[in-house]
């Protein structure tokens, strides 16, 4: 019996010592994130620019997030509409404040997206958000989220999903 216990202790020690000696480190804690989002405030550019067939506006939008992220994100972006096709692109920055997987703080992301007007009052689109920095317990949060959204006369709603990780 002593021999089995000694063997188990040696195996346990090797499991800790050998990876550390080889320079191995823990992998970042990666997780799948998903949930819903809804616009709670919207400030449209009062002076859009029109050139050729493009309408360019600088807007600010606040979103409420539920799911893996619980909190509010404020996004400042430039949107460029092609008035002949109804398509548009979005390029901006966002600041999320709340919790991610139960950890609190803020994170900052770059956002790029595109979409299509589906009628004079509705549109559908997608976005990619890449987290570049953070504060508090979210200081080392990194990853990207894919968003899908729909807008109509009642507001804008959508879903998000992606892979996030807390880096060491």
N, C-alpha and C positions, 0 to 999 in steps of 0.2 A: 504494500500500500504506500509506504514512504517513497518507493521508486516512482510510482505513478504521480504522486503529488510533486516530487522534484521535477519530473519531466514536464508537467503542466506549468510549473513556475518558469522553467527554462524557455518553453515555447512562448509564454506570455511576455517574458523579457525580450526575446528575440523579435517578437512582433512590434515592440516599441523601439528597440535600439537599432535594428537593421535599417528600417526606412529612414530614421533620422540620420544615421551614418552615411547613407547614400544621397543625402540632400533632398529627400522627398519631403514635400509639404502637403498639408491637407488641401483638397480641392475646394474651391469656393462653394458655399452652400447655394446651389442653383435650385430654382423652383419655378413652376408654371404659375403665371398670374392671369387672372381673367375677371371680368365683371361687366358692369353697365356704367354708362355715363349720360348725363343730361345737362343741357345748357341752363344756367340759372341767371345769367346776365350777359348782355351783348351791347357793345358800343361800336357803332359803325362810323367809319371815316366820313366826316361832314364835307370833305373836299376831294372826292374821287377824281382820278385823272383818266381822261379818255384820249387815246391816241390810236389812230387807225381803227382796228376792230377790237382793241383791248381796253378793258376797264380795270384800273388798278386802284385798290383801296388798302389802307392800313387799319385793321380792326383789332379790338380786344374782346375776348370772350372768356367767361367764367363757366367752368364745368363742375358738377358734383359727381364724384366717383363712388361706386359701391362695389364690393367684392374683395379681391386681394388688396386693392387700394381703397381706403375710406377717407375721404376728404375733398378738398376743393383745389382745382387747378385754374390758374389764370394764364391765358395764352395771348401773346401779342404776335400778330402775323400780318403778312402781306398776301392778299389774294388777287390773282389776276384772272379775270373772266375773258374768254374769247366770245364776243357777242355774236359772232356768226355761227358758232357750233354749240354754244351753251356749256362748253367744258371750262374747267378752272383748275388752277394750281394754288397751293398754299405753301408758304415758307415762313417759319417763325420759331419762337422760343416760348417755353412754358415753365411755370413754377407751380409745383404741387406741394400742398401742405396738408399733412394728416398722418395716417399710418399705412404702412405696407407690411403685410404679413405680421401685424401686431406691433411693429416697431415705429416709433414716431419721429417726425422731423419734416424736412422739406427736401425735394429733389428738383433739379433743373434739367430740362431736355431740349434738344433740337427737334423740330417737327417739320416734316415734309408730307404733302398730301396732294390729292387730286380728286376731281369729281365731275359730275355732269348734272346740269339742270334737266329734270325729267318732266317738268311742266313750268308754267310761269311762277308757281308758288312752292315747288318741291325740288329737292335735289338729293343725290346720293353720292357718297364718296368714301375714300379710304385715306388713312394716314399712317405714317411710321414715326414713332417717337424714340429717340435714343437718349438715355439718361447719361449725362456727362459729369454731374457732381451732385453733392447733397450736403445736408446739415443734420446735426443731432444723430439719432440712431440710424439715419438714412445716409450718413456721410459716405459710406463705402458701397452704396447700392449702385449697380450698373446693369445694363441690359437694354432691351428694346421691346416696345409694345406696338402691335398692329391694331389700328382702330377702324371700325366700320360705322358710318353714321348716316342718318337720314334727317332731312330738314323739311318742315312744312310750316303752314301758317301758325301752328301751335307751339313750335319750338324745334329744338334739335336733340335727338337721342341717338344712342349708339352702344356698341359693345367694344371691349378691348381684350386682347390676349397676347401673351408672349412669354419669354423666358427672362427672368431676372436672377440676380445673384448678389450676395453680400461678399465682397472681396476682402481678403485678409489685409 
